[in-house]
Amino acid sequence: AKPNPLFQRLDLDDIISTELALAEDVPDSKVNESDTAPGDTGGGYIEFEDFMKVEMRTGRISSVEDHPDADKLFVITIEDGPGSSRTVCAGLKGIVDASDLLGLNVVYVANLKPRKLRGVLSEGMLLAAEDSEGKVSVLTMNDDIAPGSIVR
């Protein structure tokens, strides 16, 4: 006996034309053209193409030192691949203990233009989150993700 199909075969062209027709039916008043994103903290929306320019990678923190000329900055060395490292200045001093940062597999922005922060060259930006009560947590990855991996 020939089995009966559980689902009808879908035609991609039919789906696309239906979706396009539905998209045209959305009244302009329903489309939010505001420059302010929901939950926005002041920056507004960015274009998708702008977000795609940001290169986030993983790296393991191998050293944390006090910045020689700034009270709130750590100078952090991130191992970002075999035999490769970079220096990142992070405003976490007084918020996170240096010993808690050592060895973490973190996420950082790798293609931020290097700049000197109080005389020390910073070659990226460490990512962290802050909740409504001021608690800060550095964004970390599982240890099985190799340093230098791309975050997508």
N, C-alpha and C positions, 0 to 999 in steps of 0.2 A: 504494500500500500504506500502511496506517495504521501509524505508528511505535509501538513498544512502549515504555511508560514505563520509565525506569531505576529509579525508586523508587516505592514505594506511597505514596499520599497519606496523610498523618497527620491524625488527628482530635484537636484540642486538648483536648476534654473527656476523651477516653480517656487522654491523656498525663497530665493533671492528676490524674485519679482513681488512676492507677497510682503516680504520685509520692507522693500522699497515703497510699496503702496501704503503700508501702515505708517512708515516714517513721514510720508508726505501729509498724512492726516493729522499730525500733531499740531494743534494751534500754537501760534507764536507766543501766546500768553503763558503757555505751559513750559516753554523753554526758559531756563534760568540763564540770563545773559549777564548776570552780576559778575563783577570781578572778585567777589568775596566767596571763598570756598566755605562749605559748612564746617564749623569748628575752627575757622581760620584765626590765626594769631596775628594777622596784619599783613601778610605777604600776598594774599590773593592767589588766584589760580596761576599755574604756569603751563606753558604749552608742553605737550607730550614730547616733542622733539628736544626741548630744553632738558627734560628729565632724562632722556636717553643719552645725553652728553655726560651725565654723572657716572663715573666708573667706581663702583664699590668693590672692594676686595677684602679677603680675610688675611689676618696676620697674627703672629704670636708675640706678645709683649715680652721682651727679653731684659729690659732695664727701665727703671723709673727713677728719675733724679729731680731734685728741686731745681726750678729755673733760677739762674744766678741773679736775675734782676726783676723778678715778678713774684709777688706774694701768692697769687692764685693759680700759677701755672706749674705743671709738671713738664719735664722734657722726657719724652718716652721714645724708646727704640723699639720698632716693630720689625720682626723678621717676616719678610713678605715673599719668601721663596728660598730655594736652596742657595745659600751663600749670598743672599741679598737682604738688605735692611734699609730702613728709612727712619728719620727723626720726625716726630710729631709733637708739637706743643699742645697740651690739653688743659683747659681751665677746670681741673678736677681737684686741685689741692685744697684741702680743708673740707672736701665733700666726700672723697673716697680715699681710703688709706692706700699708700703706695704699695704696701705688701699685698693688698688684695688684688692689685692689678697685674702683678708679676705672673707670667705664665698663661694669662688669659688668651684665648683665641678670639680676637675681636674683629669687628667690621669697621673699615675706614674708607674715606673718599681718597682714591689713589691719584686722580687726575686734577686735583685742585692746584692751581698755580702756586709754587713755593713762594713763601714770603717770610721775612724776618719778623719775629714777635719779640720785642724787647732785646734785639741783638742775636737771637737764636733762630736759625733757619728751620721753618716748619714745612714738611713736605707732604702734607695731607691733613685730614681731619678725622679724629676718632668719633664714632657715633655713640650717642647716649640718649636715654629718655629721661624726662622729668615729669612726675605726676603732679596733680593739683596741690598736693601737700608739700611739694619740694623735694621728695625723695628721688634720687638720681640712680640710674642703673646703666652701666656700660653695655652696649649691644654685643653679645657674644654668640659664637657658633659652637656646634658640637666639636669635640676634639678630633673626630675622624675626618674633618674637612681640612685639607692641606693648606698651609699658609700660601697666600698668593692666588687662591681660588677666586673666581669672579662671582659676585653676588648678583643674581638676576631677579 
